Each structure stands twice: as C-alpha cells, then as structure tokens.
Amino acid sequence: MTVNTDSAMTLGSLDLSNAPLALGGNVFGWTSDRADSFAVLDGFVGGGGVLIDTADSYSAWVPGHSGGESETMIGEWLAARGRRDDVLIATKVSQHPEFTGLAAANVRAAAEASLRRLGVDTIDLYYAHFDHGDPIEETAEAFSALVDDGLVREIAISNLTAERIDAWMAVADAEGLHEPVALQPHYNLMERAFEGDLRDAATRHGLGVLPYWGLAKGFLTGKYREADGAVDSPRASQALAYLDDRGRRVLSALDRVAVEHEADVAAVALAWLKAQPTVVAPIASARNATQLETLLASMRLELNPSDLQALTEASAL
C-alpha cells in the first residue's frame, strides 16, 4: 500500500488535507446502537478522521423515528468524549418532517434545531440537502445570514442541478453573499452521471466534492456477488440491483487491484473515488468498528494510473 501525500484538500476554511474521508452518520441511532455508534466515532477520530457527515432528517424513515436521531447520537458522543475541537460536523436541511424545504425561516429554524441536538455552537459545513423549488435568492441569503451570525462556518449544496447551482452562485456574487464551498452528489464506480454537467459546475465554481453512497449502497464492498446471497443489511436489495454484467465486471477489476495493493475491495473503490477530479473526500458509513477499518485504510491508499484506468474502463456504461 502506498501513501497518499496530497495536501491540497480544503473546503473554504475547512482543511481535510490529512483526512480525505467523511464518515457518514446516517446509521447512527438506526442500524448502529449507542455502543456501536460511539465505537465507530471513537475509531474514526482515533484513526485520523475529521469530518462527520449527517443530516437533520436521519433517520426519519424508520418507524418510530422522527428525524434528528443521528444528530442526537453525535451530540451525545461529543458531550461524552469532549472532542468538539478535533472534528468537523456537517449536517443538512430540507428533509426533516418538521423543517421541510429551503425557505429562509425554515433554514434558520432547522439550523437552530440541529445545533441543539448536536450540542454545539457552530455547524462547520451546512448543506442545502434537496431542492424544493424555493426561490434561490431567498435560500442563498438565508444560508449567508447563518454565516454572518456565527451559526455556520461554511455553506454547501447537495442534490441540486447544475442550473440551480449556477443561479445560487450568481445571486451570491451579485449580492455579496457567502458562497457555497462544497457539493455533495451521488457518485461512485457504479453511478457516474456526476461526471457531466454537475462536475462541470463544481469545476466552474471551485466546489470541493464529497460524494455520498461512495460504496454504492454496499455493493462495492464486494459482499454482494450472488443474486440470492443473504447479507444482513437493510439496503441489501438496493445493492443487489447493481449485480449485472457491468457490476460483475467492476467487482472483478476491484478484486485484481485489491490483490495488488493487499487492500480490501471497499478501500480500493473509495480510493478510486478519492482520485477523481474535484473530489475532496468520499462519504462512507460503518455500522461497527470492524467495518470502519476498511474505510480508514482508504484514506492512505493511493492507486497508480493503470489501476485508475482499469477501474474507470470496467465501470464504463
């Protein structure tokens, strides 16, 4: 395994140069109970990780949950461990059942609710999670005001079209507002639509990219190789949707590169993603400390040009 020494990985004032991986917090308080959540967070920070990614809506989709469970778990961990100065916290607004959309009043109310659940004074990276068609001028001004008021350090965008990103940036430029510094799209070896208009927008506006579902809902861990294979995961059926000729071709290429580097398949998949233009850090989650080990290894794994080309070609449509 070779070491990646790239040090130009920043999101505005946020430095990820030594930790090119974001820990997905969607599992905290859902498939990860308190003990496992704390173990994963401990291991992530202990292994050099910095950025923890969550959302106010995690995990509202679970029966009996109302949204905010992940933020609450992270807040309890921060209070118990006293590690606030050692981590960066990213969260999102627009999907919480009580705070839906990106209207100005909702953005502020949701941010204040997230701050309470997290038990922090400032959100390091605050995302517009999904576009609900609210006036982009109103949304841009609302996010910028949160920065002015010290509630947010940096602004980010997720799941907006290239056209809406351009419109946000135009408003920010015209009105002298704080601009977004990051973009979180759906992107991995199996999902490469980002490489069109969205990547062009990220390049045009200097947005650092943090792809979600970096392991294709678990498919790129290599666990899903048989259509009738039993894997203990709530997303097993979604992962198995990738198990076609192309998916098998990608797994075969990952296997070859993994053997060459004495690495796990999942680490190779994340290392490929990390090496793509505009990408600052992939996002991946771990339900327990054992799964976390592979994610941490991806931060240190650097693939050579032939590895990258082989994986890129294997995953081509």
SVG drawing of the C-alpha trace seen along z (x, -y; Angstrom):
<svg xmlns="http://www.w3.org/2000/svg" viewBox="-43 -43 47 60">
<polyline fill="none" stroke="black" stroke-width="0.4" points="0.0,0.0 1.3,-3.4 0.6,-6.6 -1.3,-9.5 0.6,-12.7 -1.7,-15.1 -2.3,-18.2 -4.4,-20.5 -7.8,-19.3 -9.8,-22.2 -13.4,-23.4 -13.1,-27.1 -11.7,-27.3 -12.1,-23.6 -8.9,-21.5 -9.2,-17.9 -5.7,-17.5 -4.8,-14.8 -8.2,-13.1 -9.7,-12.6 -12.7,-10.7 -16.0,-11.8 -17.8,-9.5 -21.4,-9.0 -23.7,-9.4 -26.9,-8.0 -26.5,-4.8 -26.1,-6.4 -29.2,-5.7 -30.6,-3.5 -28.6,-0.3 -25.9,-1.4 -26.9,-1.5 -25.3,-3.8 -22.4,-1.4 -21.6,-0.8 -22.1,-4.4 -19.7,-5.5 -17.2,-2.8 -17.3,-3.9 -16.9,-7.6 -14.0,-6.8 -12.3,-4.7 -12.8,-7.3 -11.2,-10.1 -8.6,-7.8 -7.7,-6.8 -7.1,-10.3 -10.6,-11.1 -12.0,-14.6 -15.3,-15.2 -18.5,-13.6 -21.5,-14.0 -25.1,-13.8 -28.5,-15.4 -31.4,-16.6 -33.6,-14.0 -31.6,-11.0 -33.4,-8.6 -37.0,-9.8 -37.7,-6.9 -37.5,-4.4 -40.8,-3.5 -41.0,-5.2 -38.3,-7.8 -39.0,-11.5 -35.7,-12.7 -32.6,-14.0 -31.6,-10.7 -28.2,-10.8 -27.5,-14.3 -28.6,-13.5 -26.3,-10.5 -23.3,-12.5 -24.2,-15.2 -24.1,-12.7 -20.8,-11.4 -19.3,-14.9 -20.5,-15.6 -19.2,-12.3 -15.8,-12.5 -15.1,-16.2 -13.8,-16.0 -15.5,-19.0 -12.2,-20.7 -11.0,-17.5 -13.8,-17.1 -15.7,-18.9 -19.5,-18.5 -21.5,-18.6 -25.3,-18.5 -28.2,-19.3 -31.6,-21.0 -34.7,-20.5 -35.9,-16.9 -36.8,-16.8 -40.5,-16.3 -40.8,-19.5 -38.4,-21.5 -39.1,-20.8 -37.8,-23.0 -35.3,-25.8 -37.4,-28.9 -35.5,-31.4 -37.5,-30.9 -37.2,-27.1 -33.5,-27.2 -32.9,-29.2 -35.3,-27.2 -33.8,-23.9 -30.2,-25.1 -31.1,-26.1 -32.7,-22.7 -29.6,-20.9 -27.3,-23.0 -29.4,-22.0 -29.3,-18.3 -25.6,-18.3 -24.9,-20.4 -22.6,-22.7 -22.4,-26.5 -21.5,-26.3 -22.1,-23.9 -18.9,-23.6 -20.5,-22.7 -24.2,-23.3 -25.9,-21.8 -29.0,-22.6 -30.0,-18.9 -32.6,-18.7 -34.2,-21.4 -37.8,-22.1 -38.2,-24.9 -37.9,-27.7 -36.6,-31.0 -32.9,-30.6 -32.3,-34.2 -34.1,-33.6 -32.2,-30.4 -28.8,-31.9 -29.5,-34.9 -30.7,-32.7 -27.6,-30.5 -25.3,-33.5 -27.0,-35.1 -26.2,-32.0 -22.6,-32.5 -22.8,-36.2 -24.4,-35.2 -21.7,-32.6 -24.1,-29.7 -22.4,-28.2 -18.8,-28.2 -19.2,-27.1 -22.1,-26.6 -22.6,-23.5 -25.0,-22.1 -26.4,-18.6 -28.7,-17.2 -29.2,-20.5 -29.0,-20.7 -26.1,-22.4 -28.5,-25.2 -29.6,-25.8 -26.0,-25.8 -25.2,-28.4 -28.2,-30.5 -27.1,-30.3 -23.6,-31.4 -24.9,-34.3 -27.0,-35.6 -24.1,-35.3 -21.9,-37.2 -24.4,-39.9 -25.4,-40.4 -22.0,-39.9 -23.2,-36.8 -21.1,-34.0 -20.7,-31.4 -21.1,-27.6 -17.7,-25.8 -18.8,-22.2 -21.1,-19.9 -22.4,-16.5 -23.6,-14.4 -24.5,-10.8 -21.2,-9.4 -19.3,-6.1 -18.0,-3.5 -21.5,-2.3 -23.1,-5.8 -21.1,-8.1 -23.7,-10.6 -22.0,-13.3 -19.2,-13.4 -21.3,-15.6 -22.9,-18.9 -22.6,-18.6 -18.8,-18.1 -18.5,-21.0 -20.4,-23.2 -18.2,-22.1 -15.1,-23.0 -16.6,-26.3 -17.4,-27.4 -14.4,-25.8 -16.7,-23.5 -15.0,-20.7 -16.9,-17.4 -17.9,-14.9 -19.8,-12.1 -22.4,-10.2 -23.1,-6.5 -19.4,-6.1 -19.8,-2.3 -23.0,-2.1 -25.2,-1.2 -22.7,1.5 -22.3,3.2 -18.7,2.0 -17.7,3.8 -17.8,7.0 -20.3,8.7 -23.0,8.9 -21.8,11.5 -24.8,13.8 -28.4,12.8 -29.7,15.0 -26.9,14.3 -28.1,13.4 -26.4,10.3 -27.6,8.7 -28.2,5.1 -31.4,3.0 -30.1,1.9 -29.3,5.4 -32.0,5.3 -30.8,2.0 -27.1,3.2 -28.1,6.3 -29.7,4.2 -26.1,3.5 -25.3,7.2 -25.5,7.3 -22.8,7.9 -21.4,4.4 -21.4,4.9 -19.6,8.2 -17.0,6.5 -16.4,3.8 -16.1,6.3 -13.6,8.3 -11.5,5.2 -11.7,4.3 -10.5,7.7 -7.4,7.5 -6.4,4.1 -7.2,5.1 -4.8,8.1 -2.1,5.9 -2.3,3.5 -3.1,6.0 -6.2,4.0 -9.9,4.6 -12.2,4.1 -14.1,1.3 -10.9,-0.6 -10.0,-0.4 -13.4,-1.6 -13.1,-4.6 -9.5,-5.3 -10.7,-5.4 -13.4,-7.9 -10.9,-10.0 -8.7,-10.3 -11.3,-11.7 -11.3,-15.4 -12.9,-17.8 -13.3,-15.1 -12.0,-16.2 -13.3,-13.2 -15.8,-10.4 -18.5,-9.8 -19.0,-6.3 -20.6,-4.8 -19.8,-2.0 -22.2,-0.2 -19.5,1.1 -15.8,0.7 -14.9,3.7 -16.4,2.1 -14.6,-1.1 -11.1,0.4 -11.6,0.6 -12.8,-3.0 -9.8,-4.3 -7.5,-2.3 -8.9,-4.1 -7.5,-7.4 -4.0,-6.1 -4.4,-4.1 -3.2,-5.8 -3.9,-3.9 -1.5,-4.2 -2.6,-5.5 -3.1,-2.0 -5.2,-1.0 -7.4,-4.0 -7.7,-3.4 -8.7,0.2 -11.4,-0.6 -12.7,-3.5 -12.9,-1.3 -14.5,1.5 -17.3,-0.8 -18.0,-2.5 -21.6,-2.2"/>
</svg>
